[in-house]
Every structure is written in C-alpha cells, then in structure tokens.
C-alpha cells in the first residue's frame, strides 16, 4: 500500500513533538509512584504528548483548515501563525496538561489516613450494629445473613454484576452503592479523607445521641424561639435536665452544661490525636436566633424571587410508632402512610418545620449565594478583582456564576466521599433501627447491648407516655434513605457548600437587617435586635441547621452530621486547591475560617 509522503511527514513531526514534550514534562511528573511503572508512564505521556503537539494534531486529526490534500499539515500551521500571532496554541494546551498533571500529583501526594471503624460489624455476628434496611429480616428485625453477605460481597468485589445480585426485601432499592467508586477528576480521593470512628452500639455516647433524638421527636411541635435561656417551656427544660445527666453527651454546651440556648444546636467532629474525636462548636452557631438568616431571607433570582416560606407538616405526623410498621420499613416496604401538610406556607418556626425542610430541601446554598450577591456582602478580600482598576470577574472566574458552578460540583463530589464512608468503611445502623433494639429489649426481653442510660432517661419514659411506644418516632413515613447512617450525605453537602461560600465572600460582613419569624404570625418576620450576626457565623449556622434538621426528622445521629460537615469542608478545600492551579490572575489564595475557628489559606 502506498503511503502519502505528506502524511508520513506529519506523523514524523508528531512523533518528534511528542518526544520533545515528553522530555520537557518528565521532571514535573512524579515517577513510578504516580504512574505505577515506567512503561505505563511512557504510554500516558506519549498519548498526552500527541495532543499537546497542537499544530501537528490540527492537521492530522482534523482541523477545520485541513482536508485530505497533501501538505495540509503545513498549511494549517501557516494559517494559525498568520491569524493568531498573539496567541500560542501549543503553549496554552501544554499549560492545561501541566495543570491537570500537577493537580493529580498534589492530590496523589496526600497520605492515606487510617480508617478505623467502631468494630460493631465484626463484634456482632447477627449484624445488629450494622445498617441492613431494605434487606429481608426475621420477626425481631434481625437481618437474614444470606442477604447481608450478598451486600458485603458486592462491596468487596466491586463487580457491577454482584450489585445486581444483592438480596433485597420488599422492593425498596439501595441508594447508589457504586457511586463512591466513580473517580473524580477534581478534588481529593475519598480514601484520603479521615473521619473519626462513630460511637459504638453499646457505648454511652451512642446512648446520649439516642436520648437527644427521642427529645427531638418529643419537641417537634415546640417553637424554636423557645430554645433560649429565658424559656418557660417545660419540655425544653426537661430535655436540658435529662441531657445534663448523661455521661457522654457531646453536643454544644455553655460553661460545661447543656442550656436551652445550646439545645439542638450544631457541632462538628474532627479526627483528634490517634483515633480520637475532636468536638467543636463552629463560630456563630450559638449566637442569636436558632435559624440561620439564610433560611429567612427572600432569595432574589434575576427578575424573579424565591420565598423563604415553606410547606410544613401538621402536628401529629409521626411514623413507625408500632412494631409491624417499623418491621415493614426495615424490610424495604412501605407503611402506606403519607404526611399531611398545612395548606398555608410559613417560615420555619418549629422543630418539625426544620425537619421537614431538611427532608425535602430547597435552593439552600444556591439561594445563599444569591442573597450574598445582592445584599451588599463584599467579595472575599483575596478576590483578585476586588482591587483591580480595569477588570471585574464573570462566570469564567471570581464572580457569581463561577462560584455557583463550584457549588454544584462540590455537591456531587462530596456525596461520593460521604457514600464511600457509608458503604465501604462503616455501614452504621440508622437511629430507627436502634429504636427497634430498644423496643425489643423492653417488650421482647432480648439482651441487645444498649447502654442503660437510654432506659433510665426521661426521654424514653416520655416517649412511651406520649406515643405509646419505645420505638423512635419518625417524622417521615419512609423513615431513612436506604444507605447507612455514617457519614450524613445531606450534612456533607452542607459542609462543602458553606465552606465554598466562606471562601468566596467576606465572612466578617454583618448581616444587614436581620429578622426573626413573628411569634404571633408565622407567615411574617419582624426585625431582630440582638447581638450582631456575621456572614460567616450565619453560614456556619445554615450548615448545622441542615445537619441537625435531619435528626429532627429522626433519621440521623448527631455524629453523622458533625463528621460529615468536616468531611465536606475537606472536599471543598481540595476543590479550591485544584481550581487555583488553573487561574491566570495574580491570586494569593482563598482565605477563610474553618468550622473549628482556625484560619486557612488555600
């Protein structure tokens, strides 16, 4: 077969260009550790180098200036030089390659931390400490081991066909177990993010979290305005007294004690020394009203606006109050029940309201970005266009559209990281399942290892007197989503989004004209006149409101949300680190305050 000499010449030029670019890139690329072997590294750079030799590729692979005629490779180069003298295509494409390789190198260099579990899956052969909802169970609610083993087999082999062979119960499907295995092209790998081990089933800390959840169910129809230190609400005062008797309650406190002002406020859990847990209350979370200003402000969206009034559930919408209904849900079935809603929308004013908002959600973080962009909040002082005399940002870089794109990206990438912990590390039981263990110990005289502080609590006694059950009342008829509890996915989304927003805007700016719901008319707001509220503090509050709101619904432990917020923060930092590599602007980094109060520059 005859080979066109011009085609041969083009191939030779491509090969020569690849060789030169190969040599240029070698010092910049981590060696065997990054690529696995010399051969695979050469193969990778050879393929990448082919596309870096833009002028040659334009001719060989199909430039708009090329055809099948001989000499078109040279023609394309001549036209590029003639009409684009001010821009070096080769350099720009090579820069993109270098940035992507550098981002991969930086992320790959981060050590893989230990991933200790609480040991419950190995400790209990009947898997009572592990999540098994949607699988078939026996009459006590213990999972059938054949089904559980089919799940863990798929999670171990990661063979897509094995996931299709997981034995399910009554029809409800598992949520996205293969999602965490997707490789993200930006940000840190899930295996490189450390979270503390969750409380063990038999621990006093797990018991304390359960007692808090029973109180959240009991207080669902109490106004959030009663969660203040001057409250006269007897249920709030009883909850505070009960929580202060617990030996291992880790929620926020004032002077070492739970108070009405700290009740159900949010916290964040980081990995401490060794495998310990470091508990913090983010700046601003204990200040002022319970609900963040970003849930009380109208969201301006171009020529439209989004009202902060929400659809709320009527009092008495509590589910899984009898054992057969509870068992049906554990087996992946349906209770056949649904929420009855108030026909009139209102602001978030009760514990139940926040639980329902966290159940369905809304334009929470997109909305916060629009509020910040319209209420006079300055951009982060490090934004390179803040002091520019000639330029402003746009959707491309350093303005609202750019920020919103990162918010959406962050939500997807952090769910991969959160679900990796859920499926591939911890597999922790949901609160509703723990409530079944409590019920069985009392009613069916089982000997499940539940800490005695639960049975001695006022929360459990009042739950029985109020609802007639020892099960944990749920605010949602379907109860929890069908994936395990730790870490919380919604809280992880809150963590990544709020961290990004703090990087984009001036977190020290005071919220203009703050409001609170009118206690006499929940469809209106009145002015708030307490201590000043900052953007950073109210963003922290927004994140913790959402995380704790899932507990108001009965579906998440405090530690699920607290650890997920820190995980989300870590994912956000990694996205910003990668994003920064590609900027042309003179930029000294994103500086903001983490949930633990420390300053960081990325």
C-alpha positions as CSV (number, residue, x, y, z in Angstrom):
1,X,0.0,0.0,0.0
2,X,1.3,3.5,-0.9
3,X,1.7,5.9,1.9
4,X,1.2,9.6,1.2
5,X,4.6,11.2,1.9
6,X,2.9,14.3,3.4
7,X,1.0,12.0,5.8
8,X,4.3,10.3,6.7
9,X,5.9,13.7,7.2
10,X,3.1,14.7,9.5
11,X,3.5,11.5,11.6
12,X,7.2,12.0,11.9
13,X,6.6,15.6,13.1
14,X,4.1,14.4,15.6
15,X,6.5,11.8,16.9
16,X,9.3,14.3,17.2
17,X,7.0,16.8,19.0
18,X,5.9,14.0,21.4
19,X,9.5,13.2,22.1
20,X,10.4,16.8,22.9
21,X,7.3,17.3,25.1
22,X,8.0,14.0,26.8
23,X,11.4,15.3,27.8
24,X,10.0,18.6,28.9
25,X,7.4,17.0,31.2
26,X,9.5,14.3,32.8
27,X,10.9,16.5,35.7
28,X,7.4,17.7,36.5
29,X,5.8,14.3,36.9
30,X,6.0,12.0,40.0
31,X,7.8,8.9,38.9
32,X,6.8,5.3,39.5
33,X,4.5,6.2,42.5
34,X,2.2,8.2,40.3
35,X,2.1,6.2,37.1
36,X,2.7,2.7,38.5
37,X,5.5,1.7,36.2
38,X,7.9,3.2,33.7
39,X,6.1,1.6,30.8
40,X,2.7,2.9,31.8
41,X,4.2,6.3,32.5
42,X,5.7,6.5,29.0
43,X,2.4,5.3,27.5
44,X,0.5,8.0,29.3
45,X,2.8,10.8,28.4
46,X,3.0,9.5,24.8
47,X,-0.8,9.8,24.4
48,X,-0.9,13.1,26.2
49,X,2.1,14.4,24.2
50,X,0.3,13.6,21.0
51,X,-2.5,16.1,21.9
52,X,0.0,18.6,23.2
53,X,1.6,18.9,19.8
54,X,-1.4,21.0,18.7
55,X,-0.1,22.3,15.4
56,X,0.6,18.7,14.2
57,X,-2.6,17.3,15.6
58,X,-4.7,20.0,14.0
59,X,-3.5,18.7,10.6
60,X,-3.5,15.0,11.2
61,X,-6.7,14.7,13.3
62,X,-8.9,17.1,11.6
63,X,-8.5,20.8,11.8
64,X,-11.2,23.0,10.2
65,X,-8.3,24.2,7.9
66,X,-7.4,20.7,6.8
67,X,-8.5,18.2,4.2
68,X,-7.2,15.1,2.6
69,X,-4.9,17.0,0.3
70,X,-1.2,16.7,0.7
71,X,0.6,19.5,2.5
72,X,-2.3,20.4,4.7
73,X,-0.3,19.9,7.9
74,X,2.0,22.7,6.9
75,X,-1.0,24.8,5.6
76,X,-2.7,24.6,9.0
77,X,0.4,25.7,10.8
78,X,0.8,28.7,8.4
79,X,-2.8,29.8,8.8
80,X,-2.5,29.6,12.6
81,X,0.6,31.7,12.6
82,X,-1.0,34.2,10.1
83,X,-4.2,34.8,12.0
84,X,-3.3,34.1,15.6
85,X,0.1,35.7,16.1
86,X,-0.8,36.9,19.6
87,X,-1.6,33.5,21.0
88,X,0.5,30.4,21.3
89,X,-1.9,27.5,21.0
90,X,0.8,25.0,21.8
91,X,1.7,26.7,25.0
92,X,-1.9,27.1,26.1
93,X,-2.7,23.4,25.5
94,X,0.5,22.4,27.2
95,X,-0.3,24.6,30.2
96,X,-3.7,22.8,30.5
97,X,-1.9,19.5,30.5
98,X,0.6,20.6,33.1
99,X,-2.1,22.0,35.4
100,X,-4.0,18.7,35.3
101,X,-0.9,16.6,35.9
102,X,0.1,18.9,38.8
103,X,-3.4,18.7,40.3
104,X,-3.2,14.9,40.2
105,X,0.3,14.9,41.6
106,X,-0.7,17.1,44.5
107,X,-3.7,15.1,45.4
108,X,-1.8,11.8,45.0
109,X,0.9,13.0,47.4
110,X,-1.6,13.3,50.3
111,X,-1.2,10.3,52.6
112,X,-3.9,7.8,53.1
113,X,-5.0,8.1,56.7
114,X,-6.2,5.3,58.9
115,X,-9.9,4.4,58.6
116,X,-10.8,2.8,62.0
117,X,-14.3,1.6,62.5
118,X,-16.2,1.2,65.7
119,X,-15.8,-2.6,65.4
120,X,-19.6,-3.4,65.6
121,X,-19.8,-5.3,62.3
122,X,-17.2,-7.8,63.5
123,X,-18.4,-7.7,67.1
124,X,-21.9,-8.9,66.4
125,X,-22.4,-11.9,64.2
126,X,-26.1,-11.1,63.8
127,X,-25.2,-7.6,62.5
128,X,-27.4,-5.7,64.9
129,X,-24.9,-2.8,64.9
130,X,-24.8,-2.5,61.1
131,X,-27.2,-1.0,58.6
132,X,-29.4,-3.6,56.9
133,X,-32.6,-1.7,55.9
134,X,-34.2,-2.8,52.6
135,X,-32.8,-6.3,53.1
136,X,-35.0,-9.1,54.5
137,X,-35.2,-9.5,58.2
138,X,-36.7,-12.0,60.7
139,X,-39.6,-11.3,63.1
140,X,-37.3,-9.4,65.5
141,X,-35.9,-7.3,62.8
142,X,-32.5,-9.0,62.6
143,X,-31.2,-9.2,59.1
144,X,-31.0,-12.5,57.3
145,X,-27.4,-13.2,57.0
146,X,-27.5,-14.5,53.4
147,X,-28.8,-11.1,52.3
148,X,-26.3,-9.2,54.3
149,X,-23.5,-11.3,52.9
150,X,-24.7,-10.6,49.4
151,X,-24.4,-6.9,50.1
152,X,-20.9,-7.2,51.5
153,X,-19.8,-9.4,48.7
154,X,-20.7,-6.8,46.1
155,X,-19.0,-4.1,48.2
156,X,-15.9,-6.2,48.4
157,X,-15.6,-7.4,44.8
158,X,-17.0,-4.2,43.3
159,X,-18.1,-6.2,40.4
160,X,-21.1,-4.5,38.8
161,X,-22.8,-7.8,38.4
162,X,-22.6,-8.6,42.1
163,X,-24.5,-5.5,42.9
164,X,-27.4,-6.8,40.8
165,X,-27.4,-10.0,42.9
166,X,-27.9,-8.3,46.3
167,X,-30.8,-9.9,48.0
168,X,-33.4,-7.2,48.8
169,X,-36.6,-7.4,50.8
170,X,-39.9,-5.8,49.9
171,X,-38.9,-3.7,46.9
172,X,-37.1,-0.6,48.1
173,X,-33.7,-0.2,46.3
174,X,-30.3,0.7,47.7
175,X,-29.2,4.3,47.0
176,X,-26.2,4.4,44.7
177,X,-23.7,2.0,46.3
178,X,-21.4,2.2,43.2
179,X,-21.5,6.0,43.2
180,X,-18.5,6.3,45.6
181,X,-16.4,4.2,43.2
182,X,-16.5,6.9,40.5
183,X,-13.1,8.5,40.1
184,X,-13.4,12.3,40.4
185,X,-11.2,14.4,38.1
186,X,-11.1,17.2,40.6
187,X,-10.6,17.2,44.3
188,X,-9.3,14.7,46.8
189,X,-10.0,11.0,46.7
190,X,-12.4,9.7,49.3
191,X,-9.8,7.3,50.7
192,X,-7.6,10.2,51.7
193,X,-10.2,11.9,53.9
194,X,-10.2,10.9,57.6
195,X,-13.3,10.9,59.8
196,X,-13.4,9.7,63.4
197,X,-14.9,6.3,64.1
198,X,-18.6,6.7,65.0
199,X,-19.8,5.8,68.5
200,X,-20.2,2.0,69.1
201,X,-23.6,0.4,69.6
202,X,-23.1,-0.3,73.3
203,X,-21.4,3.0,74.2
204,X,-22.6,5.7,76.4
205,X,-22.0,8.2,73.6
206,X,-24.4,6.4,71.3
207,X,-26.9,6.2,74.2
208,X,-26.6,10.0,74.6
209,X,-27.2,10.6,70.9
210,X,-30.3,8.4,71.1
211,X,-31.7,10.3,74.1
212,X,-31.2,13.5,72.2
213,X,-33.1,12.1,69.2
214,X,-36.0,11.0,71.5
215,X,-36.2,14.5,72.8
216,X,-36.1,15.9,69.2
217,X,-39.2,13.8,68.5
218,X,-40.9,14.9,71.7
219,X,-40.2,18.6,70.9
220,X,-41.2,18.6,67.2
221,X,-44.1,21.0,67.7
222,X,-42.3,23.3,70.1
223,X,-41.4,26.8,68.6
224,X,-37.7,27.2,68.0
225,X,-38.0,30.6,69.7
226,X,-38.4,28.7,73.0
227,X,-34.9,27.3,72.7
228,X,-33.5,30.3,74.6
229,X,-32.1,30.6,78.1
230,X,-35.1,32.6,79.3
231,X,-37.5,29.9,78.2
232,X,-40.5,28.8,80.2
233,X,-41.3,25.8,78.1
234,X,-41.5,22.7,80.4
235,X,-40.4,20.2,77.6
236,X,-37.4,22.3,76.8
237,X,-36.4,22.5,80.4
238,X,-36.9,18.7,80.9
239,X,-34.8,17.9,77.8
240,X,-32.0,20.1,79.2
241,X,-32.1,18.5,82.6
242,X,-32.1,15.0,81.0
243,X,-29.2,15.6,78.7
244,X,-27.1,17.1,81.5
245,X,-27.4,13.7,83.4
246,X,-25.8,11.8,80.6
247,X,-22.1,10.8,80.9
248,X,-21.1,11.2,77.3
249,X,-23.2,13.8,75.6
250,X,-21.0,15.7,73.1
251,X,-23.3,18.5,71.8
252,X,-22.7,22.2,72.4
253,X,-22.6,23.5,76.0
254,X,-22.2,26.7,77.9
255,X,-19.9,26.6,80.9
256,X,-19.9,22.8,80.7
257,X,-23.6,22.4,80.6
258,X,-26.4,22.0,78.1
259,X,-28.7,25.0,78.2
260,X,-31.9,25.9,76.3
261,X,-29.7,28.2,74.1
262,X,-27.4,25.2,73.2
263,X,-30.2,22.6,72.8
264,X,-30.2,21.0,69.4
265,X,-27.5,23.4,68.1
266,X,-24.9,22.0,65.7
267,X,-21.4,20.8,66.2
268,X,-18.5,19.5,64.1
269,X,-16.4,16.4,64.7
270,X,-12.8,16.2,63.5
271,X,-10.2,13.5,63.9
272,X,-8.2,14.1,67.0
273,X,-5.0,12.6,68.2
274,X,-4.7,8.9,67.4
275,X,-8.2,7.8,66.5
276,X,-10.0,10.1,69.0
277,X,-12.7,12.6,68.1
278,X,-12.3,16.4,68.5
279,X,-15.6,18.1,69.1
280,X,-16.1,21.8,68.2
281,X,-18.9,24.3,68.0
282,X,-18.4,26.4,64.9
283,X,-18.2,30.2,65.3
284,X,-21.6,31.9,65.3
285,X,-23.7,28.8,65.8
286,X,-24.7,29.7,69.4
287,X,-25.3,33.4,68.6
288,X,-28.7,34.8,68.2
289,X,-31.8,33.0,66.8
290,X,-31.7,29.3,66.2
291,X,-32.5,29.5,62.5
292,X,-29.9,31.0,60.1
293,X,-30.7,34.2,58.3
294,X,-30.2,32.5,55.0
295,X,-33.4,30.5,55.7
296,X,-35.4,33.6,56.5
297,X,-34.5,35.9,53.6
298,X,-36.2,36.1,50.2
299,X,-33.9,34.8,47.5
300,X,-33.5,37.2,44.6
301,X,-33.0,35.3,41.3
302,X,-32.7,37.7,38.4
303,X,-36.1,39.1,37.6
304,X,-37.8,36.5,40.0
305,X,-37.6,35.7,43.7
306,X,-38.0,32.7,45.9
307,X,-40.0,33.0,49.0
308,X,-38.5,31.7,52.3
309,X,-42.0,30.4,53.3
310,X,-42.1,26.6,53.2
311,X,-44.7,23.9,53.1
312,X,-44.9,22.4,56.6
313,X,-46.2,19.2,58.1
314,X,-49.1,19.4,60.6
315,X,-48.6,18.3,64.2
316,X,-49.1,14.6,64.8
317,X,-47.3,13.5,61.6
318,X,-45.2,10.8,63.4
319,X,-44.5,7.4,61.9
320,X,-43.1,4.0,62.8
321,X,-44.9,4.0,66.1
322,X,-45.9,0.3,66.0
323,X,-43.6,-2.6,65.6
324,X,-45.2,-4.1,62.4
325,X,-44.9,-0.7,60.6
326,X,-41.3,-0.5,61.8
327,X,-40.5,-4.0,60.6
328,X,-42.1,-3.4,57.2
329,X,-39.8,-0.3,56.7
330,X,-36.8,-2.3,57.7
331,X,-37.6,-4.9,55.1
332,X,-37.8,-2.2,52.4
333,X,-41.6,-2.0,52.3
334,X,-44.0,0.9,52.7
335,X,-46.2,1.9,55.6
336,X,-48.8,3.1,53.2
337,X,-48.9,6.4,55.1
338,X,-48.2,9.9,53.9
339,X,-47.6,13.3,55.5
340,X,-50.5,15.7,56.0
341,X,-49.4,19.2,55.2
342,X,-50.6,22.6,56.4
343,X,-52.3,24.3,53.5
344,X,-50.7,27.6,54.3
345,X,-47.0,28.1,53.9
346,X,-45.0,29.8,56.7
347,X,-41.5,30.4,57.9
348,X,-39.5,27.7,59.7
349,X,-40.7,28.2,63.3
350,X,-40.8,24.8,64.9
351,X,-38.5,21.8,65.3
352,X,-40.8,19.9,62.9
353,X,-40.6,22.6,60.4
354,X,-36.8,22.4,60.2
355,X,-37.1,18.6,60.0
356,X,-39.4,18.9,57.0
357,X,-37.2,21.5,55.3
358,X,-34.2,19.1,55.7
359,X,-36.4,16.3,54.4
360,X,-37.2,17.9,51.1
361,X,-34.8,20.8,50.9
362,X,-34.8,23.8,48.6
363,X,-32.3,26.1,46.8
364,X,-30.4,26.3,50.1
365,X,-26.8,27.1,49.1
366,X,-27.6,28.5,45.6
367,X,-30.1,30.7,47.5
368,X,-27.4,31.8,50.0
369,X,-25.1,32.7,47.1
370,X,-27.8,34.8,45.5
371,X,-28.6,36.5,48.8
372,X,-24.9,37.3,49.4
373,X,-24.6,38.7,45.9
374,X,-27.5,41.0,46.3
375,X,-27.4,42.3,49.9
376,X,-24.1,44.2,49.7
377,X,-21.8,41.5,51.0
378,X,-18.3,42.2,49.7
379,X,-16.4,39.5,47.9
380,X,-13.6,37.8,49.8
381,X,-10.9,40.4,50.2
382,X,-8.5,38.0,48.5
383,X,-10.5,38.0,45.2
384,X,-8.1,39.5,42.6
385,X,-10.8,41.7,41.1
386,X,-11.6,43.5,44.4
387,X,-8.7,45.9,43.8
388,X,-8.4,45.8,40.0
389,X,-8.7,49.2,38.3
390,X,-9.7,47.8,34.9
391,X,-11.5,44.4,35.3
392,X,-14.3,42.6,37.0
393,X,-14.9,38.8,37.3
394,X,-17.5,36.9,35.4
395,X,-18.9,33.3,35.1
396,X,-15.4,32.3,34.0
397,X,-13.6,33.3,37.2
398,X,-14.2,35.0,40.5
399,X,-17.8,36.0,40.2
400,X,-21.2,34.6,41.0
401,X,-21.6,32.2,38.0
402,X,-18.1,30.7,38.7
403,X,-19.0,30.3,42.4
404,X,-22.3,28.6,41.7
405,X,-20.6,26.1,39.3
406,X,-18.3,25.1,42.1
407,X,-21.2,24.7,44.5
408,X,-22.9,22.2,42.1
409,X,-19.6,20.4,41.5
410,X,-18.9,20.2,45.2
411,X,-22.3,18.7,46.0
412,X,-21.7,15.8,43.6
413,X,-18.1,15.2,44.7
414,X,-18.8,15.3,48.4
415,X,-21.6,12.7,48.1
416,X,-19.0,10.4,46.5
417,X,-16.8,10.9,49.6
418,X,-19.7,10.6,52.1
419,X,-21.1,7.4,50.5
420,X,-17.7,5.9,50.4
421,X,-17.7,6.1,54.2
422,X,-21.3,4.8,54.3
423,X,-20.8,1.7,52.1
424,X,-17.1,0.8,52.1
425,X,-16.0,1.7,55.7
426,X,-18.6,1.9,58.4
427,X,-22.1,0.6,57.5
428,X,-23.6,2.0,60.7
429,X,-27.2,1.4,61.7
430,X,-29.8,4.2,61.5
431,X,-31.5,5.6,64.6
432,X,-34.8,4.0,63.7
433,X,-33.0,0.5,63.8
434,X,-31.5,1.4,67.2
435,X,-35.0,2.2,68.4
436,X,-36.1,-1.3,67.3
437,X,-33.3,-2.7,69.5
438,X,-34.5,-0.6,72.5
439,X,-38.1,-1.8,71.9
440,X,-37.1,-5.5,71.7
441,X,-35.1,-5.3,74.9
442,X,-38.2,-4.0,76.8
443,X,-41.0,-5.8,75.0
444,X,-39.5,-9.0,73.7
445,X,-36.9,-9.3,76.5
446,X,-33.9,-9.5,74.2
447,X,-30.5,-8.8,75.5
448,X,-29.2,-6.4,73.0
449,X,-26.2,-4.3,74.3
450,X,-27.9,-1.0,74.8
451,X,-26.3,1.3,77.3
452,X,-28.5,1.6,80.5
453,X,-28.6,5.5,80.2
454,X,-31.2,5.1,77.5
455,X,-33.5,3.1,79.7
456,X,-33.0,5.4,82.7
457,X,-33.8,8.6,80.6
458,X,-36.8,10.8,80.9
459,X,-36.8,10.9,77.1
460,X,-37.7,7.2,76.8
461,X,-40.3,7.4,79.5
462,X,-42.0,10.4,78.0
463,X,-41.9,8.9,74.5
464,X,-43.9,5.9,75.8
465,X,-46.4,8.1,77.6
466,X,-46.8,10.4,74.6
467,X,-46.7,8.0,71.7
468,X,-47.3,4.6,73.3
469,X,-44.1,3.1,72.0
470,X,-40.4,2.6,72.8
471,X,-39.6,2.9,69.1
472,X,-38.0,6.2,67.9
473,X,-40.8,8.2,66.3
474,X,-40.0,9.3,62.7
475,X,-41.2,12.5,61.0
476,X,-41.1,10.8,57.6
477,X,-43.3,7.9,56.6
478,X,-40.5,6.2,54.7
479,X,-38.1,6.9,57.6
480,X,-34.4,6.9,56.5
481,X,-33.0,6.6,53.0
482,X,-31.7,3.2,52.1
483,X,-28.0,3.7,52.8
484,X,-26.2,3.6,56.1
485,X,-26.1,6.4,58.6
486,X,-22.4,7.5,58.8
487,X,-21.5,10.0,57.4
488,X,-24.6,12.1,56.6
489,X,-24.9,12.9,52.9
490,X,-27.1,16.0,53.3
491,X,-24.7,17.3,56.0
492,X,-21.7,16.6,53.8
493,X,-23.4,18.8,51.1
494,X,-23.9,21.5,53.7
495,X,-20.3,21.3,54.7
496,X,-18.8,21.6,51.2
497,X,-21.2,24.4,50.1
498,X,-20.9,26.5,53.2
499,X,-17.1,26.2,53.1
500,X,-17.0,27.3,49.4
501,X,-19.3,30.3,50.2
502,X,-17.0,31.4,53.0
503,X,-14.1,31.3,50.5
504,X,-16.0,33.4,48.0
505,X,-17.4,36.2,50.3
506,X,-16.3,38.3,53.2
507,X,-17.3,36.3,56.2
508,X,-16.8,39.2,58.6
509,X,-19.5,41.3,57.0
510,X,-22.5,41.9,59.2
511,X,-25.9,40.6,58.0
512,X,-27.9,43.7,57.1
513,X,-31.4,44.0,58.6
514,X,-31.6,40.5,60.3
515,X,-35.1,39.2,61.1
516,X,-36.9,36.5,63.1
517,X,-40.3,35.0,62.5
518,X,-43.2,36.9,64.1
519,X,-44.3,34.8,67.1
520,X,-47.8,36.0,66.5
521,X,-48.0,35.3,62.8
522,X,-45.5,32.7,61.3
523,X,-46.2,34.0,57.8
524,X,-44.4,37.2,58.7
525,X,-41.0,38.3,60.1
526,X,-40.0,41.1,62.4
527,X,-36.7,42.8,63.0
528,X,-34.0,41.0,65.1
529,X,-32.3,43.4,67.6
530,X,-29.8,41.2,69.4
531,X,-26.1,40.8,69.1
532,X,-24.6,41.3,65.5
533,X,-24.7,38.4,63.1
534,X,-21.9,37.8,60.7
535,X,-22.0,36.2,57.3
536,X,-19.5,33.5,58.4
537,X,-21.5,32.8,61.6
538,X,-24.8,32.5,59.8
539,X,-23.3,30.3,57.1
540,X,-22.0,28.0,59.8
541,X,-25.4,28.1,61.3
542,X,-27.0,27.2,58.0
543,X,-24.8,24.2,57.7
544,X,-25.5,22.9,61.2
545,X,-29.3,23.7,60.9
546,X,-29.4,21.4,57.9
547,X,-27.4,18.7,59.6
548,X,-29.4,18.7,62.8
549,X,-32.6,19.1,60.9
550,X,-32.1,15.5,59.6
551,X,-32.0,14.5,63.3
552,X,-35.3,16.4,63.8
553,X,-36.7,14.0,61.3
554,X,-35.3,11.1,63.3
555,X,-33.0,9.7,60.5
556,X,-29.5,10.8,61.6
557,X,-27.3,10.7,64.7
558,X,-25.6,13.9,65.8
559,X,-22.2,12.4,64.9
560,X,-23.4,11.6,61.4
561,X,-23.9,15.3,60.6
562,X,-21.0,16.5,62.7
563,X,-18.4,14.3,61.0
564,X,-19.9,15.0,57.6
565,X,-19.6,18.7,58.0
566,X,-15.8,18.3,58.5
567,X,-15.7,15.9,55.5
568,X,-17.4,18.4,53.4
569,X,-15.0,21.1,54.4
570,X,-12.1,18.9,53.4
571,X,-13.6,18.2,50.0
572,X,-14.2,22.0,49.5
573,X,-10.6,22.8,50.3
574,X,-9.3,20.2,47.8
575,X,-11.6,21.6,45.1
576,X,-10.3,25.1,45.7
577,X,-6.7,23.8,45.7
578,X,-7.2,22.2,42.3
579,X,-9.1,25.2,40.9
580,X,-6.5,27.6,41.9
581,X,-3.8,25.9,39.8
582,X,-5.6,27.0,36.6
583,X,-6.0,30.7,37.2
584,X,-4.1,33.3,35.2
585,X,-4.9,36.1,37.7
586,X,-2.4,37.2,40.3
587,X,-4.0,35.5,43.3
588,X,-2.7,34.8,46.8
589,X,-5.3,32.1,47.7
590,X,-8.7,31.7,49.3
591,X,-8.6,32.7,53.0
592,X,-11.5,31.8,55.3
593,X,-12.3,30.4,58.7
594,X,-12.9,26.7,59.1
595,X,-15.6,25.2,61.3
596,X,-13.1,24.8,64.2
597,X,-12.4,28.6,64.1
598,X,-8.9,28.3,62.6
599,X,-7.9,30.4,59.5
600,X,-6.8,28.7,56.4
601,X,-5.5,29.9,53.1
602,X,-5.9,27.6,50.1
